[in-house]
Amino acid sequence: MKGGHLNRFFGRHSCTLAALVLTTIFLWAGEKNPLFISLLSSEEQLKMYTPDLSVADFDSPALLNSRDQHTEEYSHSHVMEDTEEDASIKHSDSAVMDIPVRPSPERVDESTILGSSVNKQGCNYAKGRWVADSQRPLYSGFGCKQWLSDMWACRLTQRTDFTYEGYRWQPDNCEMRDFEGSKFLRRMQDKTIAFIGDSLGRQQFQSLLCMVSGGMENPDVEDVGWKYGLVKPRGAVRPDGWAYRFADTNTTILYYWSASLCGIQPINITDPATEFAMHLDQPPAFLSQFLAQFHVVILNTGHHWNRGKLKANRWVMHANGNPVTDRKLAEIGNAKNYTIYSITRWLDSQIPLHPGLEVFFRTISPRHFLHGDWNTGGSCDNTIPLSRGSEVLRDKSSDPVIEGAIRGTKVKILDITAISELRDEGHISRYSIKASEGINDCLHWCLPGIPDTWNELLYAQL
C-alpha cells in the first residue's frame, strides 16, 4: 500500500520534478558557461538576464510617461565624442558579429518575419546585390563643403582609388527609383527628418544633406539648430547636433548626438566632475521633447556600448530610476539590448499619438578591422570592390537584436548590416585626415559612399 502511494506520488509529480531539475541545470550552465546563454535569442537573453526588469517593464507607467517626467538633458558635448581630429578612429572597441551573407539551408517564409525588411508588397530591400553604375556617385567628393566633414571626404585625402563610389544596391523583387534630391524634398515638404544616434548616424545625416543638395552650395538653406537647442555650449568642441531647413519646401533635416539612445542626466548638477545617470529605460530627453515636431525618425546605436566609453563619459547605468545592481543587466551586451527594446516599445506607444510619424531603427554598421583593432594595428587596406561577394541571399536581418526589438511594433527596420558587410573597401582606412601613423579607421565610411545607399533604402521605404 505504501509502495502504491509512493508510485502514485512520483507518477503525479515526475514532470514537475524533471522540470525543476532541468531548470536548475540550465541556470547553472548559464552561470558557468556564457557561451551556452549566447545561443539563445536576444529576447530570451533579455528575459533571462533582467529578473528585476522584465519585458513587462517596457509597458510600465515610468517608461510610457517619460515625456511627462522630462527634465532638460545635460549637454555632453565636451565629453560625448572625440575631438574633430581623432573622432574617426576611436568610436568603438566592440566587435560586430560575424555576419553571414550566404543563405542558411532552410528557407524562411518572408510573410512570417514581422520586423524584417519585408514590406507589405513582399519586397525585402536588404536582400539583393551590388551592381556597377556609371551614374555614381550622387554628388562630388570634392564638393558638398556646406555639409560634409573633411575627415570623411576621402577625395580630399591621399587616397587614389575611388572605384568604391561606382556601385548601387539593387534589391531582389523590388523597384528602387533613382534618387533625386528635388523629388525627395518635395515628398518631404513641410516635414522634419531627425537622425538620432552616434557618429555613424551623423555620417548618414551628412550624406542625406549632400544627396538632396547634389553637393552644391545652397544659400536658401537656413540653420535652425537654435530651435532645437542645438547650439555649441561654452567650452564644447561642437554642438549636440545640427538642423537645417530647406526653405523652398520647408523641409528640415536634423541630427542629434545620442550614442546610447538613453536618457542622460547629471547625478549632481552642482559638481563639475559629476557622474551621469544613464537611464536604460528612458529615451533621450531631446527625443521626448521634440518628437511631436518630427515626421521621420531614424535611430541607431551600438558602437559606443563598451566599458571604455562609459568610463570616459562618466555614465552610470540606471533603470527604474535607480543605479543598476543586477549583475546580468549591468553586462554591456544585455544593457544595450534592454535599451534597444525599451526605446522601441516607448516609440511604439507614441506613434499612434502622432499621426504621420514614421520611425526607423537602423541596424548596426559593420566594422572591418583585420589583424587587430583600431589601436592595436588593425587595418582594412582592401581597395577591390566586392571582394567579399556581391549578393545578400538571406531573408532575415543580420542584426537579430534590432529585428527582435521591432517585431510586433509599428517601428520599422532600416536593414543595412549585411549589405554594408560586403563593402569593406569603402572605409576611410589609413587615409584619415590627421590620423596617427599606423592607425586605421575601419568603422566610418568614405563619403560619398555606403551611407548614401542607406538613405536610398530609407527613401524607398518612406
Salt bridges, closest charged atoms under 4 A:
GLU31 OE2 - LYS328 NZ 3.73
GLU81 OE2 - HIS91 NE2 3.47
GLU81 OE1 - ARG238 NH1 3.87
ASP82 OD2 - LYS309 NZ 3.32
GLU84 OE2 - ARG202 NH2 3.81
GLU84 OE1 - ARG238 NH2 2.76
ASP86 OD2 - LYS90 NZ 3.08
GLU110 OE2 - LYS127 NZ 3.87
ASP133 OD2 - ARG136 NE 3.33
ASP133 OD2 - ARG168 NE 3.22
GLU165 OE1 - ARG155 NH2 2.87
ASP172 OD1 - ARG129 NH1 3.06
GLU180 OE2 - LYS183 NZ 3.51
GLU222 OE1 - ARG245 NH1 3.29
GLU331 OE2 - LYS328 NZ 3.90
ASP348 OD1 - LYS410 NZ 3.11
GLU358 OE1 - LYS412 NZ 2.61
ASP373 OD1 - ARG367 NH2 2.72
ASP381 OD1 - ARG430 NH1 2.94
GLU391 OE1 - ARG129 NH2 3.35
ASP395 OD1 - LYS127 NZ 2.91
GLU421 OE1 - HIS368 NE2 3.57
GLU421 OE2 - ARG388 NH1 2.80
ASP424 OD1 - ARG388 NE 3.55
GLU425 OE2 - ARG423 NH2 2.60
ASP441 OD2 - HIS444 ND1 3.11
GLU456 OE1 - ARG136 NH1 2.90
